[in-house]
Amino acid sequence: MTDTYEVKAPGADRQPRSVLMAIAIVAITLSLFQLYAAGIQPLGLFFQRPIHLGFILVLCFLMYPVTGNRPRGLIGWAIDGPLIACGVLVGYWVPANIDAIANAIIPRQIDVTVGIITTLVVLEAARRAIGLGMTIIGGFFILYAFAGSRGELPWLSDFMPGILNHRGYTLDRLASQMTLGAEGIFGLPLGVAATFIFVFVLFGAFLEVTGAGKFFIDLAYAATGRQRGGPAKAAVIASAGMGSISGSAIANVVTTGAFTIPLMKKLGYRPAQAGGIEAAASTGGQIMPPLMGAGAFLMSEFTRVPYIEIVLVSIFPAILYFGAVYLLVHIAAVKQGMKGIPAAELPKVREVLAEGWHFLLPLVALVWLLVVGYSPMRVGFYAILAVIAAAVLRAVLRYLAEGPTLDGLVALARSGIAKTLEALELGARNAVAVSMACAVAGIVVGVVGLTGLGLKFSAMMLAFSNGNLLLALLLVVIASLILGMGLPVTAAYIVLIILVGPALTEEFGIPLLISHLVVFWWSQDSNVTPPVALAGFAGAAIANASPMETSVQAWKYAKGLYLIPLFMVYNPSIIEGGPVPLVLWNGAIAILALTAFAAALEAYLFAPMPLWARLLVLPGMVAVFWPSLQIEIAGAALLTVLLALNWVAGRKQQPATA
């Protein structure tokens, strides 16, 4: 009997049903293993990380065939079969031989060989799950380690500037660095992916399967649908809610955008504009507490700052970002004379809350457990249990309300088991790309530590900027954009913070947490910045618009992504705290500056803004960022006057319009 084919995402390839079954079994087993390690029996790093990577590699090679969307055939299995076996070897070798590896004075040749195999299969799996860019980055750093007089490829040192030269390393030494310690592939990035990130990705999968996404979207529509540009405003609010549980800008676009983009087009937004608004709003989901994407967990490990503190200090900047997008959406709606959706066509807030109030309980439990002081991994475990408990409670209440019957009870049990298995599989599938990015990032971390590249890069950055902080930050923006063209957000953040983090903190005196937040925010720009705007492309696909035009619109609406990190640097009290009057002042001028910027960008707020007023906004904003209270006051006064004049002009227009 021949296998039938169907499509399943992520890794949307045509697969035989038997392979889909194998993917489901491996994915569910991985999720159960992660739940066991998170909530029942924590494992040591040299057990947790290799086993996690082994599962992920097997899952990756099953999900992404070498033949792409075509059936594998005999040749395909001849390639993928050994790679799957190598994935099993990677997960087995270090845990099974940990005592021999730890007690060996000189690395055993068999361990070095397995290390080489591990590195190669990680690079190939990353190519399939993420794209060629990530593999090229990893390969480049490996070649850099081999360059030098004592390395495998000494001739490469002739092509490097003197400051980048180093002694060079052999294949055995590099393989040992990559896989026989905690500084390479099994280092901190993969450690975070194998613990915190996975369990929260799984938490998001449980919320998605139980219907939380629809709840947040309906709630946003009920709250904003009657306003001007209601669907666009609903997109902003729904993306904030969805982003707080998904942690992925592209996943955010395709879930909320499927509802919001068609309604925005129906209301009068141009297709590219609708896709751009959704992409900009969805990108903010990765900086929205409490989850903030994978990077926040990495940030906590890198800085040794408790995760709950990062969540708390990120609330106000996230509100600033979504506030700026919301204001730009409102201005565009007013300029185009849009109306809201009739109340009769919208859900009611009370009805939406009555239907889905239980989805708020896991988020409340998550925040409460973080505040109490539980580790993020244990918090994620209990949050998943809270989702399951809330869903079961809701289902039982419905069952009782409809009248208990034996058939109804059996159907309820089957539905619960099916949804649980679906969430376990979906969580593991969604974690493949992030885990592979972190594994390749481990290669980068290992080479940087081995060669001292981080200190050399900091010296180069200091030389190029000539000690000027603004120029140094501009270099970081450019580097983040270039890295973002080939790397996902998490990988771009890891690579960038390793290279520029020491310079920002040690040479320019930026506080450690702020430097990480700045790099983390700017690492998101690849989602909305042409020519490679991944979230923009996803929005364009749904809106049936030009990808480049949609990306330009996304870039326009996401301007807060560039400005707010600058404000963190020059007004650090909004992150670090301080005297209450200073914190309130800095918060107020941040809101004022973003409002004036949005008005200048759209040439409209309460009324059309003339060119001279838009030009005056620029020096006002520069003054607000200036590290001097007197200049800040002058800049705030200028912006206030410009906005007040625009308000007066709007009041004068109203009688004429009437």
C-alpha positions in Angstrom: 0.0 0.0 0.0 1.5 3.4 -1.0 1.8 6.3 1.4 -0.4 9.3 0.9 1.0 12.8 1.0 -0.1 15.9 2.9 1.3 19.3 3.9 2.2 20.2 7.4 4.0 23.3 8.8 6.5 24.4 9.9 8.7 22.6 7.4 5.8 22.6 5.0 7.1 19.8 2.8 5.2 17.1 1.0 5.9 14.1 3.2 4.7 10.5 3.3 2.2 9.8 6.1 4.7 7.4 7.7 7.3 10.2 7.9 4.7 12.6 9.3 4.0 10.0 12.0 7.7 9.7 12.7 8.0 13.5 13.0 5.0 13.5 15.4 6.5 10.7 17.6 9.9 12.4 17.8 8.4 15.8 18.4 6.1 14.6 21.2 8.9 12.6 22.8 11.1 15.7 22.8 8.4 17.8 24.4 7.8 15.2 27.1 11.6 15.0 27.8 11.8 18.8 28.1 8.8 18.8 30.5 10.4 16.1 32.6 13.7 18.0 32.8 11.9 21.3 33.5 9.5 20.3 36.2 10.4 16.8 37.6 14.1 16.0 37.4 16.5 18.8 36.2 19.5 17.4 34.3 23.1 18.4 34.2 24.2 20.6 31.2 26.1 17.7 29.5 23.0 15.6 29.6 20.3 18.2 28.8 22.0 20.0 26.0 23.3 17.1 23.9 20.1 15.1 24.2 18.1 18.2 23.3 20.3 18.8 20.2 20.1 15.2 19.2 16.3 15.3 19.2 16.3 18.6 17.3 18.7 17.3 14.6 16.6 14.2 14.0 13.5 16.3 13.9 15.1 18.8 11.5 16.3 16.2 9.0 12.9 14.5 9.1 11.0 17.8 8.6 13.3 19.3 5.9 14.3 16.7 3.3 17.4 17.3 1.2 15.1 17.2 -1.9 13.1 20.2 -0.7 9.4 19.9 -1.4 9.8 16.8 -3.6 9.6 13.2 -2.2 12.9 12.0 -1.0 13.2 8.8 -3.0 16.1 6.4 -2.7 18.8 9.1 -3.2 17.2 11.4 -0.7 17.0 8.7 2.0 20.6 7.7 1.2 21.6 11.3 2.3 19.1 11.9 5.0 19.3 8.5 6.6 22.9 8.8 7.7 22.3 12.4 8.8 19.4 11.2 11.0 21.7 8.5 12.4 24.3 11.3 13.1 21.7 13.2 15.0 21.1 10.1 17.2 24.8 9.9 17.7 25.1 13.5 18.8 22.4 13.0 21.4 23.9 9.8 22.7 27.7 10.3 22.7 28.5 12.9 25.4 25.9 11.7 28.0 27.1 8.1 27.5 30.8 8.9 27.7 30.8 11.8 30.1 33.1 10.2 32.6 35.7 9.1 30.0 35.6 12.6 28.4 36.0 14.4 31.7 38.9 12.2 32.9 40.9 12.3 29.6 44.0 14.4 29.9 44.3 14.7 26.1 41.0 14.4 24.1 40.5 10.9 22.7 40.6 10.6 18.9 37.1 9.1 18.9 35.7 12.1 20.8 37.4 14.5 18.3 35.9 12.5 15.4 32.4 12.7 16.9 33.0 16.5 17.5 33.8 17.0 13.8 30.6 15.0 12.8 28.6 17.1 15.3 29.8 20.4 13.9 29.1 19.4 10.3 25.6 18.1 10.9 24.8 21.2 12.9 25.8 23.4 10.0 23.8 21.3 7.5 20.7 21.3 9.8 20.9 25.0 10.2 21.0 25.5 6.4 17.8 23.5 6.1 15.9 25.0 9.1 17.1 28.6 8.8 18.8 29.2 5.5 22.2 29.4 4.0 23.2 32.6 5.7 23.5 31.0 9.1 25.7 28.2 7.8 27.9 30.7 6.0 28.4 32.6 9.2 29.3 29.4 11.1 31.7 28.3 8.3 33.3 31.7 8.2 34.2 31.6 11.9 35.5 28.1 11.6 37.8 29.2 8.7 38.9 32.2 10.9 39.9 29.8 13.6 42.0 27.8 11.2 43.9 30.9 9.9 47.2 31.7 11.5 50.7 30.4 11.5 49.9 27.3 13.6 46.4 26.6 12.1 45.2 24.3 9.5 45.0 27.1 6.9 47.9 29.5 7.6 47.7 31.1 4.2 44.3 32.7 5.1 46.1 35.1 7.5 47.6 36.9 4.5 44.1 38.2 3.7 43.3 39.5 7.2 44.2 42.9 8.7 46.9 42.8 11.3 44.6 43.4 14.2 42.6 40.3 13.3 45.6 37.9 13.1 46.0 35.2 15.7 48.1 32.0 16.1 45.6 29.7 14.4 44.3 26.3 15.6 44.3 22.7 14.4 41.2 20.6 13.6 41.6 18.5 16.7 41.8 21.6 18.9 38.8 23.3 17.3 36.6 20.1 17.5 37.5 19.8 21.2 36.5 23.4 21.7 33.2 22.9 19.9 31.9 19.8 21.6 33.9 18.7 24.6 33.2 21.7 26.8 30.7 24.4 27.6 32.2 27.0 25.3 31.1 25.8 21.9 28.0 24.1 20.5 27.0 22.9 23.9 27.5 26.4 25.3 25.2 29.0 26.8 23.1 29.8 23.7 22.1 26.1 23.2 21.7 25.8 27.0 19.1 28.6 27.1 17.4 27.1 24.0 17.3 23.6 25.7 15.8 25.0 28.9 14.0 28.3 29.0 13.2 28.9 25.4 11.8 25.5 24.6 9.5 25.4 27.5 8.1 28.8 26.7 7.7 27.9 23.0 5.8 24.9 24.2 3.7 27.2 26.4 2.9 29.3 23.4 1.9 26.2 21.4 -0.5 25.1 24.2 -2.1 28.6 24.2 -2.4 28.5 20.4 -4.0 25.1 20.2 -6.5 25.9 23.0 -7.6 29.1 21.1 -5.8 31.9 22.9 -4.9 33.6 19.6 -8.5 34.0 18.6 -9.3 35.3 22.1 -6.7 38.0 21.9 -7.7 39.0 18.4 -11.4 39.2 19.3 -10.7 41.2 22.4 -8.7 43.7 20.3 -11.5 44.1 17.8 -14.1 44.5 20.5 -12.0 47.2 22.2 -11.0 49.3 19.1 -13.1 48.2 16.1 -15.5 51.2 16.3 -12.6 53.8 16.2 -11.2 55.3 13.1 -8.9 52.7 11.5 -10.3 50.2 13.9 -8.8 47.0 12.2 -5.4 48.6 12.1 -5.6 49.5 15.8 -6.9 46.0 16.5 -3.8 44.7 14.7 -1.5 46.7 17.0 -3.3 45.5 20.2 -3.7 41.9 19.0 -0.1 41.7 17.9 1.0 42.9 21.4 -1.1 40.2 23.0 -0.1 37.5 20.5 3.5 38.5 20.6 3.6 38.2 24.3 2.9 34.5 24.0 4.4 33.6 20.6 7.7 35.5 20.7 8.0 35.3 16.9 7.3 38.2 14.6 6.6 36.1 11.5 4.3 33.7 13.5 2.6 36.8 14.8 2.0 38.2 11.3 0.5 35.0 9.9 -1.8 34.5 12.9 -3.1 38.0 13.5 -2.6 39.2 10.0 -4.9 36.6 8.6 -7.7 38.4 10.3 -6.5 42.1 10.4 -5.0 42.6 7.0 -8.2 41.8 4.9 -10.3 44.0 7.2 -7.7 46.9 6.9 -7.9 46.6 3.1 -11.7 46.6 3.2 -11.7 49.7 5.4 -9.5 51.6 2.9 -5.8 51.0 3.7 -3.7 50.2 0.7 -2.6 46.5 0.6 1.1 47.4 1.2 0.1 49.8 4.0 -2.0 47.1 5.7 0.8 44.5 5.4 3.3 47.0 6.7 1.2 48.0 9.7 0.8 44.3 10.7 4.5 43.6 10.2 5.5 46.6 12.4 3.0 45.7 15.1 4.0 42.0 15.0 7.7 42.9 15.4 6.9 44.6 18.6 5.6 41.3 20.0 9.2 40.2 20.5 9.9 43.1 22.8 6.6 42.8 24.7 6.7 41.3 28.2 6.3 38.8 29.6 7.9 36.5 27.1 9.8 38.9 24.7 11.0 36.1 22.4 14.0 33.9 22.9 16.5 36.7 23.3 15.3 37.8 26.7 16.2 34.5 28.3 19.6 34.7 26.7 20.0 38.3 28.0 19.2 37.1 31.5 22.0 34.5 31.3 24.5 36.8 29.7 23.9 39.7 32.2 23.1 37.6 35.3 20.1 39.9 35.7 17.0 38.0 36.9 14.5 37.5 34.1 11.7 39.2 36.0 13.8 42.4 36.3 14.3 42.4 32.5 10.6 42.0 32.1 9.8 44.9 34.4 12.2 47.4 32.9 11.0 46.4 29.4 7.4 47.3 30.0 7.6 51.1 29.5 9.8 50.9 26.3 7.4 48.3 24.9 4.4 50.6 25.6 6.3 53.5 23.9 6.9 51.3 20.8 3.2 50.2 20.5 2.1 53.7 21.4 4.1 55.1 18.5 2.7 52.5 16.0 -0.8 53.1 17.3 -0.5 56.9 16.9 0.9 56.5 13.3 -2.0 54.2 12.5 -4.5 56.7 13.9 -3.0 59.6 12.0 -3.1 57.6 8.7 -6.8 56.8 9.4 -7.7 60.4 10.1 -5.8 61.7 7.0 -7.7 59.2 4.8 -11.1 60.0 6.4 -11.7 56.4 7.5 -14.5 55.3 9.8 -14.8 52.5 12.2 -16.6 49.2 11.9 -20.3 49.3 12.8 -20.9 48.0 16.4 -23.3 45.3 15.1 -20.4 43.7 13.2 -18.1 43.5 16.2 -17.9 41.2 19.1 -18.7 42.7 22.5 -15.9 42.9 25.2 -18.1 41.3 27.8 -19.0 38.4 25.5 -15.3 37.9 24.5 -14.2 37.9 28.1 -17.0 35.5 29.1 -15.9 33.1 26.4 -12.2 33.2 27.0 -11.4 34.6 30.4 -9.6 31.4 31.3 -6.8 32.3 28.8 -5.8 35.2 31.2 -5.2 32.8 34.1 -2.0 31.2 32.7 -0.5 34.7 32.0 -1.4 35.9 35.5 0.2 32.7 36.9 3.3 33.1 34.8 3.9 36.7 36.0 3.1 35.8 39.6 5.6 32.9 39.6 8.3 35.0 38.1 7.7 37.7 40.8 7.8 35.1 43.6 11.2 34.0 42.3 10.9 30.7 40.6 13.4 29.9 37.8 12.1 30.7 34.3 12.2 27.0 33.3 10.1 26.0 36.3 7.8 28.9 35.7 7.2 27.7 32.1 6.5 24.2 33.3 3.8 25.4 35.8 2.4 27.9 33.2 1.9 24.9 30.8 0.1 23.1 33.6 -2.0 26.2 34.2 -3.0 26.3 30.5 -4.0 22.7 30.5 -6.0 23.1 33.8 -7.8 26.2 32.5 -8.7 24.5 29.2 -9.9 21.4 31.1 -11.9 23.5 33.5 -13.6 25.4 30.6 -14.3 22.1 28.7 -15.8 20.5 31.8 -18.0 23.5 32.5 -19.3 23.4 28.9 -19.9 19.6 29.2 -21.9 20.0 32.4 -23.9 22.9 30.9 -24.8 20.9 27.8 -26.0 17.9 29.9 -23.6 15.1 30.9 -23.7 12.0 28.8 -21.3 9.0 28.4 -20.8 9.8 24.7 -20.1 13.4 25.5 -17.5 12.4 28.2 -15.7 10.1 25.7 -15.7 12.9 23.0 -14.4 15.3 25.6 -11.5 13.0 26.6 -10.6 12.3 23.0 -10.6 16.0 22.1 -8.4 16.8 25.2 -5.9 14.1 24.3 -5.8 15.1 20.7 -5.2 18.8 21.5 -2.5 17.9 24.0 -0.6 15.8 21.5 -1.1 18.5 18.9 0.4 21.1 21.2 3.4 18.9 22.2 4.2 18.3 18.5 3.7 21.9 17.5 5.9 23.2 20.3 8.8 20.9 19.3 8.4 21.8 15.6 8.4 25.5 16.4 11.6 25.1 18.5 13.7 23.6 15.7 14.7 26.9 14.0 15.6 28.6 17.3 17.6 25.7 18.7 19.6 25.4 15.4 20.3 29.1 15.5 21.6 28.8 19.0 23.7 25.7 18.1 25.4 27.6 15.3 25.7 30.7 17.6 27.6 28.3 19.9 30.2 27.9 17.1 30.6 31.6 16.9 30.9 32.0 20.7 33.5 29.2 20.8 35.7 30.7 18.1 35.4 34.2 19.6 36.5 32.8 23.0 39.3 30.8 21.4 40.8 33.5 19.3 40.0 36.6 21.4 38.1 38.1 18.5 35.7 40.0 20.7 38.4 42.2 22.2 39.9 42.8 18.7 36.4 43.8 17.3 35.9 46.2 20.2 39.3 47.8 19.4 38.3 48.2 15.7 34.9 49.7 16.7 36.6 52.2 19.0 39.0 53.2 16.2 36.3 53.6 13.5 34.1 55.7 15.8 37.0 57.7 17.1 35.5 57.5 20.6 32.2 59.1 19.5 29.2 57.3 21.1 26.7 58.2 18.4 29.0 57.0 15.6 29.5 53.7 17.6 25.8 53.2 17.9 25.3 53.9 14.2 27.9 51.2 13.5 25.9 48.8 15.7 22.7 49.6 13.8 24.5 48.9 10.4 26.0 45.7 11.8 22.6 44.5 13.1 21.0 45.2 9.7 23.7 43.3 7.8 23.5 40.4 10.2 19.8 40.4 10.1 19.9 39.8 6.3 21.1 36.3 6.9 20.3 35.5 10.5 17.2 35.2 12.6 16.7 37.7 15.4 18.0 35.5 18.2 21.2 34.5 16.3 21.8 38.2 15.3 21.5 39.3 18.9 24.0 36.6 20.1 26.6 37.3 17.4 26.2 41.1 17.8 26.4 41.2 21.6 29.5 39.0 21.6 31.3 41.3 19.1 30.2 44.8 20.2 29.0 44.3 23.8 32.4 44.6 25.4 33.1 47.9 23.6 29.7 49.4 24.5 30.1 48.7 28.2 33.9 49.0 28.7 34.9 51.7 26.3 31.7 53.8 26.1 30.5 53.3 29.6 26.9 52.1 28.7 25.4 50.1 31.6 25.5 46.3 30.9 21.7 45.7 30.8 21.1 48.8 28.6 23.8 47.7 26.1 22.1 44.3 25.9 18.6 45.8 25.5 19.9 48.2 22.8 21.4 45.3 20.8 18.4 43.1 21.4 16.0 45.8 20.1 18.1 46.6 17.0 18.4 42.9 16.2 14.7 43.0 15.4 15.2 45.4 12.6 15.7 42.6 10.0 12.0 42.0 10.3 11.0 45.4 9.0 14.0 46.9 7.2 14.3 46.6 3.4 15.8 44.9 1.5 15.4 41.8 3.8 12.2 42.4 5.9 11.0 39.0 6.9 7.9 40.1 8.7 7.2 42.6 5.9 7.4 39.8 3.3 5.0 37.7 5.4 2.6 40.6 5.5 2.9 41.2 1.8 2.0 37.6 1.1 -1.2 37.9 3.1 -2.0 41.4 1.7 -1.2 40.3 -1.9 1.1 43.4 -2.2 4.6 44.1 -3.4 7.1 42.7 -0.8 9.4 45.7 -1.2 6.6 48.3 -0.9 5.2 46.5 2.1 8.7 46.4 3.7 9.0 50.2 3.2 5.7 50.7 5.0 6.7 48.4 7.8 10.0 50.3 8.2 8.1 53.5 8.4 5.6 52.3 11.1 8.4 50.7 13.1 10.6 53.8 13.6 10.3 53.5 17.3 12.5 50.4 17.1 15.4 52.7 16.2 14.6 55.7 18.4 13.7 54.1 21.7 17.1 52.3 22.2 18.8 55.6 21.7 16.6 57.1 24.4 17.7 54.2 26.7 21.3 55.1 26.1 21.0 58.9 26.6 18.3 58.8 29.3 19.2 55.6 31.2 16.9 56.4 34.2 13.9 54.9 32.3 15.7 51.5 32.6 17.8 51.9 35.7 15.4 53.9 37.8 16.5 56.8 40.0 14.9 59.8 41.6 11.1 59.7 40.8 11.0 63.2 39.3 13.8 62.3 36.9 12.2 59.1 35.9 8.8 60.8 35.3 10.5 63.6 33.4 12.4 61.2 31.1 9.2 59.2 30.5 7.2 62.3 29.6 9.8 63.7 27.2 10.1 60.3 25.5 6.3 60.3 24.9 6.5 63.9 23.7 9.4 63.2 21.3 7.7 60.1 19.8 4.4 62.0 19.3 6.2 64.9 17.6 8.2 62.4 15.4 5.0 60.6 14.4 3.4 63.9 13.5 6.4 65.1 11.5 6.6 61.7 9.7 2.9 61.8 8.6 2.8 65.6 8.3 -0.4 65.5 10.3 -1.6 65.3 13.9 -4.7 67.5 14.7 -4.3 69.2 11.3 -1.8 69.2 8.4 1.6 70.1 9.6 3.5 72.7 7.5 7.0 71.9 6.3 8.7 74.5 8.5 7.1 72.9 11.6 8.2 69.4 10.5 11.8 70.7 10.0 11.8 72.3 13.5 10.8 68.9 15.1 14.3 67.6 14.2 16.4 70.0 16.4 13.7 69.5 19.1 14.2 65.8 19.1 18.0 66.1 19.1 17.7 68.4 22.1 15.5 65.9 24.0 18.2 63.2 23.5 21.0 65.6 24.6 22.6 64.6 28.0 21.9 68.0 29.5 18.8 69.0 31.5 18.7 72.6 30.2 18.9 71.5 26.6 16.3 68.8 27.2 13.9 71.4 28.6 14.5 73.7 25.6 13.8 70.8 23.2 10.7 69.7 25.1 9.4 73.3 25.1 10.0 73.6 21.3 8.1 70.3 20.6 5.3 71.3 22.9 4.9 74.6 21.1 4.8 73.0 17.7 2.2 70.4 18.8 0.1 73.2 20.5 0.1 75.2 17.3 -1.0 72.2 15.3 -3.8 71.6 17.9 -4.9 75.2 17.5 -4.9 74.8 13.7 -7.0 71.7 14.1 -9.6 73.5 16.3 -9.8 76.3 13.6 -10.5 73.7 10.9 -13.4 72.1 12.8 -15.9 75.0 12.4 -15.0 75.3 8.7 -15.5 71.6 8.2 -18.9 71.7 10.0 
